[in-house]
Amino acid sequence: MERQWRLEESTVVDAPPARVYAMVSDLRNMGRWSPECRYVWVPRPPSRAGTRFVGLNRRGPFAWPTVGRVVRATPGSEFVFDVGVFGLPIARWGYRFEAEGEGTRLTEFWEDLRTDGRRAKAAELLGTVFAGTGPARRIAVNRSGMRTTLERIARTAAATN
């Protein structure tokens, strides 16, 4: 099976793009929605391009920290951040917000950044050791996690409508 380097999932959320963007761009909420992320510390909210943050993740018996940086923050349109560990780039995560009827088509996307030779091999090894998931399984784990995250965001938005 050929390795996948990108993945997208989407859902329709019963809230306008500006409100969904406000929810998602407050990275401190990610621990409520993501099945892997447990906690995000943002030193100076709100998050905008250049904001750095620290995440704590857990899946089963595996736990690992990440360091991230917001790379794009366009209110109501797009929110994108990169994460890494021990100075090694791991992944780019992002969300797109598009008006659909009275709601929002929310798309979550992921891109594997472990592409740079020896550094990529080191990052892959760390992913296997800390997260218990090598590159071959990461796409399936992410697809499932993204679906869960999107469903939880949609449910939260509906409950606050």
C-alpha positions in Angstrom: 0.0 0.0 0.0 1.4 3.4 -1.0 1.8 5.9 1.8 -0.7 8.8 1.9 0.7 12.2 2.7 -2.6 14.1 2.9 -6.1 13.6 4.1 -9.3 15.5 4.3 -12.7 15.0 6.0 -15.7 17.3 6.2 -19.1 17.8 7.7 -21.8 20.4 7.8 -22.1 22.3 11.0 -25.4 24.0 12.0 -23.8 27.4 12.7 -22.3 30.3 10.6 -18.7 30.2 9.5 -17.6 33.0 11.8 -18.9 31.2 14.9 -17.4 27.8 13.9 -14.1 29.6 13.2 -14.2 31.2 16.6 -14.7 27.8 18.2 -12.0 26.0 16.3 -9.4 28.8 16.4 -9.5 28.7 20.2 -7.0 25.8 20.3 -7.8 25.3 24.0 -11.0 23.6 22.8 -9.2 20.8 21.0 -8.9 18.6 24.1 -12.7 18.5 24.2 -13.1 17.4 20.5 -10.0 15.4 19.4 -9.7 11.8 20.5 -5.9 12.2 20.7 -5.4 15.7 21.9 -6.0 16.0 25.7 -4.9 19.6 26.3 -3.5 22.6 24.5 -1.8 25.5 26.2 -1.8 28.8 24.4 0.4 31.4 26.2 -1.4 34.4 24.8 -4.8 33.8 23.3 -6.5 34.4 20.9 -4.7 32.4 18.3 -3.5 34.2 15.2 -0.8 33.6 12.6 2.5 33.2 14.5 0.9 32.0 17.8 2.9 29.2 19.4 1.3 26.5 21.6 2.0 23.3 23.3 -0.2 20.2 23.0 -0.5 17.1 25.1 -1.7 14.0 23.3 -2.7 10.5 24.3 -3.9 7.4 22.6 -4.3 4.3 24.7 -1.1 3.8 26.8 0.8 6.2 24.6 1.3 9.9 25.5 3.4 12.6 23.8 3.8 16.4 23.7 3.9 18.5 20.6 4.8 22.1 19.9 2.8 24.0 17.4 2.7 27.3 15.5 -0.3 28.8 13.7 0.7 29.5 10.1 -2.6 30.9 8.7 -5.6 32.4 10.6 -8.2 34.0 8.3 -11.4 34.5 10.4 -14.4 32.6 8.9 -12.3 31.1 6.2 -9.2 29.1 7.2 -7.2 28.1 10.3 -3.9 26.2 9.8 -1.1 25.1 12.2 2.0 23.0 12.1 3.1 20.6 14.9 6.4 19.0 15.7 8.2 17.2 18.4 11.8 17.8 19.6 12.3 20.3 16.8 11.2 17.9 14.1 8.3 18.8 11.8 5.5 16.2 12.0 2.3 17.5 10.5 0.2 20.4 9.2 -3.4 20.5 10.4 -6.0 22.8 9.2 -9.7 23.7 8.9 -11.6 25.4 6.1 -14.9 27.1 6.7 -17.4 27.5 3.8 -20.9 28.8 4.1 -23.4 26.1 3.1 -27.0 27.0 3.4 -27.5 28.5 6.9 -24.5 26.5 8.2 -20.9 25.8 7.5 -19.1 23.1 5.6 -16.2 22.4 7.9 -13.3 20.6 6.4 -10.4 19.3 8.5 -7.2 18.5 6.6 -3.9 16.9 7.5 -0.5 16.8 5.7 2.4 14.7 6.7 5.5 16.9 7.0 8.0 14.0 7.7 9.6 14.3 4.3 13.2 15.4 4.9 15.6 12.4 4.8 17.2 11.5 8.1 15.0 14.0 10.1 11.9 12.3 8.6 13.2 8.9 9.7 13.8 10.2 13.2 10.3 11.8 13.3 8.7 8.5 12.1 10.6 6.6 14.8 9.4 9.0 17.5 5.8 8.7 16.1 6.0 5.0 16.5 7.6 5.1 20.0 5.5 7.9 21.5 2.1 7.6 19.6 2.3 3.9 18.9 1.5 4.6 15.2 4.0 4.2 12.4 3.5 6.0 9.0 1.6 3.0 7.5 -1.2 3.2 10.1 -1.2 6.9 10.7 -3.7 7.7 7.8 -6.3 5.3 9.3 -5.9 6.6 12.8 -6.1 10.2 11.5 -9.2 9.5 9.4 -11.1 8.1 12.4 -9.9 10.9 14.6 -10.9 13.6 12.2 -14.4 12.1 11.8 -14.7 12.1 15.6 -13.4 15.6 16.0 -15.7 17.0 13.3 -18.7 15.3 14.8 -17.9 16.7 18.2 -17.4 20.2 16.9 -20.8 20.0 15.0 -22.5 18.7 18.2 -21.0 21.5 20.3 -22.1 24.1 17.7 -25.6 22.7 17.6 -25.9 22.7 21.4 -24.9 26.4 21.6 -27.3 27.5 18.8 
